[in-house]
Amino acid sequence: MAQVLDTDARGLGAWHIPRSRGALSGVLLMALGVWGALIPFIGPYFDFGFTQDGAWTWSSARFWLELLPGIATFAGGLLLLISANRGTAALGAWLAIAAGAWFVLGPTLAGPWHLGTLGAPRGGSARQALEWISFFYGLGVAIVFLGSTAWGRLSVRGVRDVEVARRRRALRAGDVAPRPMPPAVAEPQVYPSDRPATPAPGGVAAGDDRGDAPPEWSGERASGFGRHRRRSHR
């Protein structure tokens, strides 16, 4: 079977997208970016964090492993939130994906790459697991998930994108959409028997060669199919 291609829709909606396409993912990514960048500095106030440094203490490990990927996540979410261009929004999604992956892989690569020392997590075993999840592993997985979801939505050109692009092109070209035609009104059908008879000379209606009607056929009855004579029973 031959494939039918709509040549008029080719290329339409390839770059322009509505800003609502990545709004929710962008807001969530921005919130996770703020959390990832600030939690190492404010966590020690609540005895929640790692033992290497105190609150608002600068270190190379905090910069490379927490602050930098947090800023990248926030920037990616911001691009998804404000951009109406598919390429720019896709760049934001990939930036967030890379930042989330670095949150997961960074603690493992910190020693071999000499990025600094994080220290040991505070508290018992359950609390230490929660700190690792909140600071790195769980945070990174959530960021990768949201960035991948946004990228998946951006990679598809839907019918809505094509229709919006077609309207924008028509507005730029100055085309005016045709006004819709009013619905047709059905005229009532007129039967010959419903038409008024034209009196002819001599008192006989035109087209009536019967003369006077017999008395038993006096009277008429109207119906939906015209007028019918009614036989009088006397």
C-alpha positions in Angstrom: 0.0 0.0 0.0 1.4 3.4 -1.0 2.2 5.7 1.9 0.5 9.1 1.8 2.6 12.1 2.9 1.2 15.4 3.9 3.8 17.7 2.2 2.1 20.8 3.6 2.9 19.6 7.2 6.5 18.8 6.5 8.8 20.8 8.7 5.9 22.5 10.6 6.2 22.4 14.4 9.8 21.2 14.3 11.2 23.9 16.6 8.4 26.0 18.1 6.7 24.4 21.1 4.3 25.7 23.7 6.0 26.8 27.0 3.7 24.5 28.9 5.4 21.5 27.4 8.2 21.4 29.9 6.8 23.6 32.6 6.1 21.0 35.3 9.4 19.2 34.8 11.2 22.5 34.8 9.7 23.6 38.1 10.5 20.2 39.8 14.1 20.2 38.4 14.6 23.7 39.7 13.4 22.7 43.2 15.7 19.6 43.2 18.6 21.8 42.0 18.2 24.2 44.9 18.0 21.3 47.3 21.1 19.6 46.0 23.1 22.9 46.0 22.1 24.2 49.4 21.5 21.1 51.6 25.3 20.5 52.3 25.5 24.1 53.6 22.4 24.1 55.8 22.2 20.4 56.7 24.7 20.7 59.6 22.3 23.0 61.4 19.9 20.0 61.8 22.8 17.5 62.3 22.0 16.2 58.8 24.9 15.8 56.5 28.6 14.6 56.5 31.2 15.1 59.1 33.9 16.7 57.0 32.7 20.3 57.1 30.3 22.4 59.1 27.5 24.7 57.9 28.5 27.2 55.2 32.0 25.9 55.0 33.5 25.9 51.5 35.4 22.8 50.2 36.4 21.4 46.9 34.2 18.3 47.5 31.1 20.4 48.1 31.7 22.4 45.0 32.4 19.5 42.5 30.0 17.0 44.0 27.0 19.1 45.2 27.1 22.8 44.3 28.1 22.4 40.6 25.5 19.7 39.7 22.9 21.5 41.7 23.4 24.7 39.7 23.4 22.7 36.4 20.1 21.1 37.4 18.5 24.5 38.3 19.7 25.9 34.9 18.3 22.9 33.0 14.9 23.3 34.7 14.9 27.0 34.0 15.5 26.4 30.3 12.6 23.9 30.2 10.3 26.3 32.0 10.9 29.5 29.9 11.9 28.2 26.5 9.5 28.0 23.5 12.2 26.5 21.3 12.5 22.7 21.0 16.3 22.8 20.7 16.8 25.1 23.8 14.4 23.0 25.9 16.1 19.8 24.8 19.5 21.3 25.9 17.9 22.0 29.3 16.7 18.4 29.6 20.1 17.0 28.7 21.8 19.4 31.1 19.6 18.1 33.9 20.2 14.5 32.9 24.0 15.0 33.0 23.7 16.7 36.4 21.6 13.9 37.8 24.1 11.3 36.6 26.9 13.2 38.2 25.1 13.3 41.5 25.0 9.5 41.3 28.6 8.9 40.0 30.4 11.8 41.7 30.9 10.2 45.2 32.5 7.2 43.5 34.8 9.2 41.3 35.8 11.7 43.9 38.7 9.6 45.3 40.3 8.5 42.0 39.9 12.0 40.5 41.1 13.8 43.7 38.0 16.0 44.0 38.0 16.2 47.7 36.8 14.3 50.7 33.1 14.2 51.8 33.6 12.6 55.2 31.3 10.2 56.8 27.5 10.6 57.1 26.1 11.4 60.5 23.9 9.3 62.7 23.0 5.6 62.7 22.7 3.2 59.8 19.2 4.2 58.8 20.0 7.9 59.0 23.2 7.4 57.1 21.3 5.6 54.3 18.8 8.5 54.2 21.6 11.0 53.9 23.3 9.2 51.0 19.9 9.0 49.3 19.0 12.6 49.9 22.4 14.1 49.1 23.4 12.0 46.1 21.9 8.7 44.9 18.2 9.3 45.3 18.5 12.9 44.3 20.4 12.0 41.1 17.9 9.3 40.1 15.0 11.7 40.5 16.7 14.3 38.4 17.6 11.8 35.7 14.0 10.6 35.6 12.5 14.1 35.3 15.0 15.1 32.6 14.4 12.0 30.6 10.6 12.5 30.8 11.0 16.0 29.6 13.3 14.9 26.7 10.8 12.2 25.7 8.0 14.8 25.4 10.2 17.1 23.5 11.4 14.5 21.0 7.9 13.9 19.7 6.2 16.3 17.2 2.5 16.0 17.8 -0.5 17.0 15.8 -1.0 20.0 18.1 2.5 21.3 17.2 1.7 21.1 13.5 -1.6 22.9 13.9 -0.1 25.7 15.9 2.8 26.1 13.4 0.3 26.2 10.5 -1.7 28.9 12.2 1.4 30.9 12.9 2.5 30.6 9.3 -0.9 31.7 8.1 -0.8 34.8 10.3 2.6 35.8 9.1 1.4 35.4 5.5 -1.6 37.6 6.2 -4.1 34.9 5.3 -7.6 35.3 6.6 -9.5 32.2 7.6 -12.7 31.8 5.5 -15.9 32.4 7.4 -18.0 29.4 8.0 -21.1 29.2 5.7 -24.4 29.4 7.5 -26.4 26.2 7.6 -28.8 25.6 4.8 -32.5 26.2 5.6 -34.8 23.7 4.2 -37.8 25.3 2.5 -41.2 23.7 3.0 -42.4 21.6 0.1 -45.5 22.9 -1.5 -47.9 20.4 -3.0 -50.2 21.4 -6.0 -53.3 20.9 -3.9 -52.0 23.4 -1.4 -51.8 26.2 -3.9 -54.8 28.5 -4.1 -57.0 28.0 -7.0 -57.3 30.8 -9.6 -60.9 31.6 -10.4 -61.7 31.4 -14.1 -64.5 33.1 -16.0 -67.8 31.4 -15.4 -67.2 30.6 -11.7 -65.2 27.5 -12.3 -61.6 27.3 -11.0 -58.9 27.0 -13.5 -57.9 23.4 -14.2 -61.2 22.1 -12.8 -63.3 20.6 -15.6 -65.7 18.8 -13.3 -68.0 21.7 -12.8 -69.9 21.7 -9.6 -68.7 19.2 -7.0 -71.4 16.6 -6.0 -72.9 17.3 -2.6 -71.5 14.1 -1.1 -68.0 15.4 -1.6 -68.6 18.7 0.2 -66.0 19.8 2.8 -62.2 19.4 2.9 -59.7 18.1 5.3 -56.1 19.3 5.5 -53.3 16.9 6.3 -49.6 16.8 6.0 -49.9 15.5 2.4 -52.2 18.3 1.1 -55.9 18.8 1.3 -58.3 15.9 0.8 -62.0 16.0 0.2 -64.1 14.4 2.8 -67.1 12.4 1.9 -70.1 13.5 3.9 -72.3 10.7 5.3 -75.9 11.8 5.2 
